[in-house]
Amino acid sequence: MSVGSAGLTGILYGGPVNAQPSIAYVATLKISGRRFHRYQTLTDGRVIGGGRGTFLFVQNAGGNAIDFSEWQGTAHGIYDVDGDALTVCVTMNSGNRPDSFSTAANNGRQLHKYVRVK
């Protein structure tokens, strides 16, 4: 993964992957070295949420594995890069690593789709 920014194009929390948030915002993921910064910005420029931490690529027989560490703990995930698109599926609250890019109600997974900002 290279240094840069990506904008969120879809997110899934046990519902349709392109479900619109209840409020309009732009989500951004910035990566530099092993550090990341993700945040949501309202259309008026106010930042309403986000997080910072580190990530680590993990040897995994099942494919591309990644762990994100923030102050709340570690989210175990899998990722796929296709050109300028990044798809990440993580299990929150230190749950088991996902085995597919999918989620369902109450399984603790989040599926994020980003596109590189140029």
C-alpha positions as CSV (number, residue, x, y, z in Angstrom):
1,M,0.0,0.0,0.0
2,S,1.4,3.4,-0.9
3,V,1.2,6.8,0.7
4,G,-2.0,8.6,-0.3
5,S,-5.6,9.3,0.3
6,A,-8.7,7.4,-0.6
7,G,-12.4,8.4,-0.5
8,L,-15.0,6.1,0.8
9,T,-17.5,4.9,-1.9
10,G,-19.5,2.4,0.1
11,I,-19.9,1.0,3.5
12,L,-21.7,-2.1,4.8
13,Y,-22.9,-2.7,8.4
14,G,-25.3,-5.6,7.9
15,G,-27.2,-3.8,5.1
16,P,-26.8,-2.7,1.4
17,V,-23.2,-1.9,0.5
18,N,-24.2,1.4,-1.1
19,A,-26.6,2.5,1.7
20,Q,-26.5,6.2,2.1
21,P,-25.6,7.6,5.6
22,S,-28.2,9.4,7.5
23,I,-26.2,12.6,7.1
24,A,-24.1,13.7,4.1
25,Y,-20.4,13.4,4.7
26,V,-17.1,12.6,2.9
27,A,-15.1,9.8,4.4
28,T,-11.3,9.8,3.9
29,L,-8.6,7.3,4.6
30,K,-5.0,8.6,4.6
31,I,-2.1,6.2,4.7
32,S,1.6,7.1,5.4
33,G,4.1,4.4,6.2
34,R,2.4,2.1,8.7
35,R,0.1,4.8,10.1
36,F,-3.4,5.6,9.0
37,H,-5.9,8.4,9.7
38,R,-9.6,8.0,8.8
39,Y,-12.1,10.8,9.2
40,Q,-15.5,12.0,8.1
41,T,-16.1,15.6,7.0
42,L,-19.5,17.3,6.6
43,T,-20.2,19.3,3.5
44,D,-19.6,22.5,5.6
45,G,-16.0,21.3,6.4
46,R,-16.6,20.2,10.0
47,V,-14.9,16.9,10.9
48,I,-17.4,14.7,12.8
49,G,-15.4,11.6,13.5
50,G,-12.5,9.4,12.7
51,G,-9.5,7.7,14.2
52,R,-5.8,7.2,13.9
53,G,-3.6,4.3,14.5
54,T,-1.3,1.8,12.8
55,F,-1.8,-1.1,10.5
56,L,0.2,-4.3,9.9
57,F,0.1,-6.8,7.1
58,V,-0.3,-10.3,8.5
59,Q,0.9,-13.6,7.0
60,N,-2.3,-15.5,6.4
61,A,-2.9,-18.6,4.3
62,G,-6.3,-17.2,3.3
63,G,-5.0,-14.2,1.4
64,N,-4.3,-10.5,2.1
65,A,-4.7,-10.0,5.9
66,I,-4.3,-6.7,7.7
67,D,-4.7,-5.6,11.3
68,F,-5.7,-2.0,12.3
69,S,-4.8,-0.9,15.8
70,E,-6.4,2.1,17.5
71,W,-6.9,3.1,21.1
72,Q,-10.1,0.9,21.3
73,G,-8.2,-2.3,20.3
74,T,-7.4,-4.2,17.1
75,A,-9.6,-4.8,14.1
76,H,-8.6,-7.9,12.2
77,G,-9.3,-7.7,8.5
78,I,-8.7,-8.8,4.9
79,Y,-8.1,-6.4,2.0
80,D,-8.1,-6.4,-1.8
81,V,-6.5,-3.8,-4.1
82,D,-7.8,-3.6,-7.7
83,G,-6.2,-0.6,-9.5
84,D,-7.2,2.5,-7.6
85,A,-9.9,0.6,-5.5
86,L,-9.3,-0.7,-2.0
87,T,-11.8,-3.0,-0.3
88,V,-11.4,-3.8,3.4
89,C,-13.5,-6.1,5.5
90,V,-12.8,-6.0,9.3
91,T,-14.2,-7.6,12.4
92,M,-14.4,-5.1,15.2
93,N,-13.8,-5.6,18.9
94,S,-10.9,-8.1,18.3
95,G,-13.2,-10.7,16.8
96,N,-12.1,-13.4,14.4
97,R,-10.6,-12.3,11.0
98,P,-13.3,-12.3,8.2
99,D,-13.1,-15.2,5.7
100,S,-14.9,-13.3,3.0
101,F,-15.8,-9.7,1.9
102,S,-19.2,-9.9,3.4
103,T,-21.1,-9.0,6.5
104,A,-24.4,-9.8,8.2
105,A,-26.5,-8.3,11.0
106,N,-24.8,-8.7,14.4
107,N,-21.6,-10.3,13.1
108,G,-19.4,-7.4,14.1
109,R,-18.0,-6.9,10.6
110,Q,-17.6,-3.7,8.5
111,L,-17.0,-3.7,4.8
112,H,-15.4,-0.5,3.4
113,K,-14.8,0.4,-0.3
114,Y,-12.4,3.2,-1.1
115,V,-11.2,4.8,-4.3
116,R,-7.8,6.6,-4.5
117,V,-8.0,10.4,-4.6
118,K,-5.8,11.8,-7.4
